[in-house]
Amino acid sequence: MKKEILSKIENNKEVVGIIGLGYVGLPLAVNFAEAGVSTLGFDKNQEKVDMINHGDNYIGDIRDAVLRSVVIDEHFLEATTDFSRIRECDALLICVPTPLDKFRKPDMSYIESACIEIGQNMTPGTFICLESTTYPTTTENFMLPIIERESGLKVGKEFWMAYSPERVDPGNINFHTRNTPKVIGGYTPDGLEIGIKLYSKAIETLHPVSSPRVAEMVKILENTYRLINISLINELALLSGKMGINIWEVIEAAKTKPFGFQAFYPGPGIGGHCIPLDPFYLEHIAKQYDFDLSMIHTAGHINMRMPHYMYIKIATALNKHQKSVNGSKLLFLGVAYKPNINDERESPAIEIMDIVAHKGGIISYNDPHIPHVKTNKGHVYNSIELTQEAIENADCVVLTTNHSAFDVEMVKKHAKMIVDMRNMIPEGGENVYKL
């Protein structure tokens, strides 16, 4: 079986199935299709599937022309909601969401569903790799039993497994799926060998590690490193504000040290699918080993509290103008969790909007990348046009995402008051309140 799948890969005869066609899965599928590999994308969202099959793109990091080419012209990529077609695939790469539930515990239902579908439909000789963010031991202790139970096949003999964490950085113009080095850990040596051969079609550089749990911990380390450092800067920013110190000036000065310091920047909180969630994944598995992750726990909770601190910043700014939050009109600029992308997952801006709305504030927003948004509290907002009139009508303009499309000079000129959470107005001003 191993020789057969390696021969297929070598001769470009393999069929690769990508389960989950979001920010991770679709770019990966396009990369394989660009390499001339027959690629089948699976998703339960019929709208996404229809868009792909018509060559219509919904992911900012994919060029529209490239998607149309691999789907319409070359026919290397097809999307489907029919998971029975898993049997057509030689390799299955799982890129499904892994959110937290309401108790901040990992919601493994998407991975579980994918594993059940795979187990019920796969054929012997299939390679399976999980890319979704998760906790260490997921591959061997959670996925493997489900797949073996549903398929009746044995890992290492009749199929192979690996873990290779996604490292997508949406909106990054320098690094994308193909040129970002990829870590991979195989459950068996054969699984690692097959995984490296396969992924080499779509990824320029691969870094093998000794096991799936090592690869799973790599992803957690990368993101908790950033979480801890950003949370530290956020906490220092809050203290600096009370002391009359410009934290941005402090960071710029610290950056002049040529060794031992890496700059991180404050903001209203950390968004996206990975960084705010990863510490809770690690906490989940650490409890099973009777281990307390005190530093990571603290960093995670600092980040969770940042939207509340930002509400206080808004309320304080309004108060200085003899206004209350209740009844004031607040215009938020940006609801994406980072600049120049159309992704609002875990965005602190949305949480701040919910807090302000709960306190009686009248909410509007503009985001050139996100036309509609639904908040965690169920409020639905449509992006308004960023006009001089809209700015002048607002009692306070809140700069929550530093999109390059924003005309900051126009905002400065016409806003009654600005709360700048992203240092979009470095020089400040009489009516500009900084983080």
Secondary structure, DSSP 8 states (H G I E B T S, - for coil): -HHHHHHHHHTT--EEEEE--STTHHHHHHHHHHTT-EEEEE-S-HHHHHHHHTT----TTS-HHHHHIIIIIS--EEEES-GGGGGG-SEEEE-----B-TTS-B--HHHHHHHHHHHHH--TTEEEEE-S---TTIIIIIIHHHHHHHH---BTTTEEEEE------TT-SS--TTTS-EEEEESSHHHHHHHHHHHTTT-S-EEEES-HHHHHHHHHHHHHHHHHHHHHHHHHHHHHHHHT--HHHHHHHHTTSSSS-------S---SSSTTTHHHHHHHHHHHTT---HHHHHHHHHHHHHHHHHHHHHHHHHHHTT--STT-EEEEE--SSSTT----TT-HHHHHHHHHHHTT-EEEEE-TT-SEEE-TTS-EEE-----HHHHHH-SEEEE-S--TTS-HHHHHHH-S-EEESS-SSTT--TTEEE-
